[in-house]
Amino acid sequence: MKRLNTIWAALLCVMLLVGCGAAQVQPSAPASQPTASSSQPPVVSSEQSSAPSSEPPSSSSQPPTEDVEISALYATDEVLSGYDSYEEFIEFDDTDYPKIVITTNVTLQNFAFIEVGYREEAESIVFYESNTLHSLSELSPEKPFVVTWMEQGVIPHRGVTYSDEYGTQKYYAISMSGEDGSLLLTEFAPEGT
């Protein structure tokens, strides 16, 4: 019996370590606690890979694309001072609401700031895009997107979407970390995709 308990405990430890190592989202610094590295926003990577080709590259083939890195952080003066201009959407007119900035390392096509809806199904939560609040033909690294922000509980209610290089629409819900108040982008796949 002791041996069985030891095996179960070891298995549980391995599962916890593997689960912790699989996290892709790195939160940005909260606005109330700026750090020296707050000008370097952490990113959420949307991995884009292709199968290796056995044929040598031709001069007409496109160069490999960069992985998409998109991040959300509080729009402090320090962060915004790094850009000549930005696209802005004021959802809430009251000046007491903070602003957030969405940045990327590559130009994203068909970018939109969306309302995220959800429903409970079979003991899980399914997220979906319920409304487009603001859209851009593209979001570039040189001109980020700034929007007023209001946190409404633990279930995300806002997000972003864009088309990747293959025309696939990607969706991210924006939420606030319960641990340190930083912003998180979590990829989701709407029902039917």
MOLIN-V92494 format. One record per helix or strand of 3 or more residues. SS is the DSSP state (alpha for helix, beta for strand). FROM is the first residue (numbers start at 1). TO is the last residue. If there is no record, write none. Layout:
SS;FROM;TO  SS;FROM;TO
This chain:
alpha;2;21  beta;44;46  beta;68;74  alpha;77;80  beta;87;89  beta;98;104  beta;108;121  beta;124;140  beta;145;149  beta;158;163  beta;169;176  beta;183;188
